Amino acid sequence: MTLEVGGALCIGVIVVGAVVLVAGILFFIYNRLVTLKNRADNSWAQIDVQLKKRNDLIPNLLETVKGYAKHEKGVFEEVTKARASMMSAGTVENKAKASNMLSGALKSLFAVSENYPDLKASQNFMMLQEELSGIENKIAYVRTAYNDSVYHYNNTQEVLPYVILAGMLGHKKREYFEVAEGEKKVPQVKF
């Protein structure tokens, strides 16, 4: 009888140990997925901050350029439209598209400014241009950080053992913040 109790106790310990091991693995997987998701969310928030800074700077830049280049109405409308799209975009994908459109519009604006030596020499314009350039560099940096976070999050969901549980836990792949093909081209301004 003591052997039977000892054997049952041994089996009970093994079963409890297996349950604890499986629960530990599940906790680890869940926590890893949540950590990576939160890292991607934080990286997107950093992009959002820089995009807001850029959006806040654009009206000042436009007013400065308007004073010198009154007949460049099309360029001003393009920048204003792109800024409005950026401000109203809700999803990561829509914000990425709007950001790319705004970057292209700003390139056109700076290309136009090349034709106005007085504007290029304006202290206010130079300061705004430098500030915008700094923000664009920060956007590029945080875009890279975001894409790295998304890469790790998406990659983790596709490898074992995460692939088994990621979908059941409600985790979905994220979109990268990419530059549109059309935005990679240098804008051409013709008069």
Buried (B, 14 or more C-beta within 10 A) or exposed (E): EEEEEEEEEEEEEEEEEEEEEEEEEEEEBBEBBEEBBEBBEEBBEBBBBBBEBBBEBBEBBBEBBEBBBEEBEEBBEBBBBBBEBBEEBEEBBEBBBBBBBBBBBBBBBBBBBEEBEEBBEBEEBEEBBEBBEEBBEBBEEBBEBBBBBBBBBBEBBEEEEBEEBBEEBEBEEBEBBEBBEEBEEEBEBEE
